[in-house]
Amino acid sequence: MRDAGQAHRSVMSETPALPRSDTVAVWDFPLRVWHWALAGFVLVACVTPNTFDRLHRVAGYAVIGLLAFRLIWGLIGSRHSLFARISLKLRAAPQYILGMLRGETGRYLGLNPAGAAMLVVMLALLIVSTISGVMQVSVRFFGVGWIEQAHALSSNAIIALIAVHVIGTLWMSVLQRENLARAMLTGRKRVPGIIRTAPAAARAVVSARTRSQPEPAAGDENISVVPDLPPLRPSSTVAAAKPAGPARMPRSLSIHDKRLGVGR
């Protein structure tokens, strides 16, 4: 695997340097298509029950196909699409959500703990809703009370969760000063400029300490290889100014990571 500088130059070589000099590829193209397609079909399914039954069923079957794709992509996709570290983020979710309510968050390039919890709950509710919907129109389970109730309750919970997701996305965009909805369209997120955004006094302190060492090239700072955990939260002004060495990837790069330009 290349070092951080090489990975950063590989990302930067895909597009002109000026408009994307402070961004890095995070969400791959298949995941972005899945996200917006799922949003569209779920919306159609929510507004068509008991009025346009055929369209409602088509949307439900499309959601089933998208769920199957996401489960597969969670095993073979690029690093921020994987389910590999989901359990760690779920354990951190309660504390992270409390921090969100106080306006305190750690910054993650991929899903933060609250987003990971949202993903797991949403996938579970969609599975219950779609399976119960298919059973509801079958000959064997047609008219069965608990099937109809499961479908209605899970569908209503999905609508409520969508509202929470939208509000949470807007709230995080305000707290972190980044358009997260646009990031899911472009696939790129802002690079936390640890060295570039540090105050001049802190940079002077660090420069005096590291004067005897060769100065790292500007391209050597690459956030795309920093693991998702722990969050990118500087503990102090001086600590934020310290240049961090390239962190090792938590797993070997997949072909999808290479297409994103993360490394070779």
N, C-alpha and C positions, 0 to 999 in steps of 0.2 A: 504494500500500500504506500502511495506517495505521502510525503510529509504535508503539513498544513499549507505551506506556501504553494506547493504544486497543485493541491486540490483547489485552492482559492483561484489560482490563475486559470485552471481548467474551467471553473464556473464562469469567471469573468470573460473568457474567450468566446462564450456562446453568443453574447450580445454586445452592443457598443458599451464602452466603459462608463460614459457619463450618466445615462439614466438609471443604470443598475449598479453603480459603484458601491452603494451602501446596502445592497440586498443580496440574499443568497437563496438558492433553490431549496424549497422545503417540501411542498406538496407536489407529487408527480401528476402527470396529465390524467392517467386512468382514475386516480382517486378524486380528482376535481370533477371529472365527468360524472363519476358515481354520486358524489355529494349533491350536485345540482339536479341530476336526473331523479335521485331519490326524493329530493324536496318537491320537484314538480309532480311526480306520480302520487306522492302522499297527499299533496294538496288536492289533486283531482279526486282521489279516493275519499277525502274528507268532505267534499262538497257535492258528491253524487249519490250517496246512499238513498235508496227508496224513491229516487227520481229518475236517474239514468243508470239502471241496474247493470246493463251490459258494459257501459264505460267504467262503472265501479269495479266490475270483475276484471276487466282488462288491466286497470291500474293496479289492482291487487296482485295479479299474476306477474306484472312487471316488477313490483316491489319484491316479490319472492325471488325473481331472477337476480335483482340487484343485491339482495341479502346474501345469496349464494356466492356472488362475485366478491362481496366484501369479506366474507369468511375466508375465501381462498386468498384474496389479496393481503389479508392480514398475516399470511404465512410466507408469501413469496414476494411481496411488494418492496418498495424502497423503505429505508429505515424508519421514517416517520409514519409509515402506514402499518407497521407491524404491531402485533399484539404481544410481542415478547416481554415487554416490561410493564404491561397493563396492571398486573397485580401490585407492583410497587407504587404506582400512581394512585391506585384505588385506596391503598392504606394511607396515603398522604392527602387524600381528597378532603376529609372533614376539616383538618387544620387549614388547608388551603382555602376552602370556601369561607371559613371564619375570617381569614385574612382579607379575602376579597370584600367582605362586608365592612371591614375597617379601612378599606382603600389600600391595603398592603398586598402586593403580589410579587412572586418571583417570576422571572420571564423565561419561558420555554420556547424553543423553536418549534417543536412539535406540539402535541396535545399537552396541556397542563393537567394536573390532577382532576380539576373540576370538569374539564373537557373529556377526560378519559371516563369518568363516572357517567357523564351524559351519554357518551357513546355506548357504553355497556347497557345502560337502562333503556336507551332508545332501541338498540338492536333486539333486546329481549322483548320489549313491548311490540315491536313490529313482527317478530316471529309469532308471538301469541295471537296477534290480531289477524295476520294473514292465514295462519293455519286454521284458526277457528272460523275464519271467513270461508275457506275452502270446505271445511267440514259442514258448515251451515247450509251450503247449497247442494250437498251430496244427499243421495237417497237414504242412506243409513242414518245420518245425523240430522236430517231436516226436521225442524220444529223442536229439537231437544233444547230444553230451557237453559241448562248451564252452558251450552255451547253459545247460544245467542247472548247470554249475559257476559261471558268471557270476551266475546267479540266487541260488544258495546263498551264495556269497561276499559278494555285495552285501547280501543280507538279513541275514547275520550281522554285517556291518560296521555296518548300520543299528542293530541292537540294541545293539552296543557304543557307538555314537555317542549313542544316546538316554541310556545310563547316564552318559556323559561330560557330556551336556547338563544332566541333572538335578543331578549333583554340582557342575558349574560354576555353575548358577543358585543353588544353595544357598550355595556359597562366596562368590559376589558379593553375595548378600543379606546375608551376615554382614559382609563387608568394608565395604559401603556403608550398612549399617543400613537397608535398604529391602527390602520384600517384593516381589521381582520377579515372582513367580508371580501375586500379587494384582494387580500392575500390568497384566499381560496379561489379567486378567479385567475390570478396571475401565477400562482404557485410559489411566489417569492415573498420573503419577509425581511424586515430591516435587520441588518447586522448590528448587534450591540457594540458600538465603537468604544471599547473599554479604554483604549489609549487616546483615541481622537477626542472623546467627550470629557476627559479628565480635566479639572481646572489647571491653570498654568502653574500655580504654586506646587500642586501635587506632582505635576510632570517634572518640575525642577528638582524636587526631592529625589524622585526615582532616577532622574538623569544623573545626578551627582553620585548616586550609589552604583550605577551601572556604567559609568564613563569608561572604565577599563575594559568593558566587554564590547564586542562589535555590535553596532546598532542593527536590529532586525529590519529587514526590508518591509515596506508597507504592505506588500502582498502576503507576508507571512501570517498576518492575523486572519484566521479563518474560523468562523463560528460553526460551519457546517459539520465539523467533526467533533464538536463538544457534545458529550452525552446528554440526554434529556434530564437526568438526575445527577447532582442536585440542581435546583434552579439557578439561573444566571443572576444572582442577587449580590451586588457588592456590599461587603460588610462595613466599609468606611471609605473615606475619600482617597486616602493613600492606598488602601488595598485595591480600590477600583483602578488605580493607575498602574499597578504592577502588571507587566506583560506576562500573561500565562502561556506556558509552553503548550504545544499541540497535544490534546488529549487523545488517548487511544480509542478507537471505535469499539463499542461493546460487542461487535460481531464482525465477521468478514463482509466485505462489500458485495452486494448482489449486482446483477446485471442492470437492475433498475436504478441503483445508486450511481452506477457508472454513466448511465444515460443522463442523469441529472448533473453530472460533472463533479460529484463529491470526491472522487478519487479513482485510482486504478489498482 
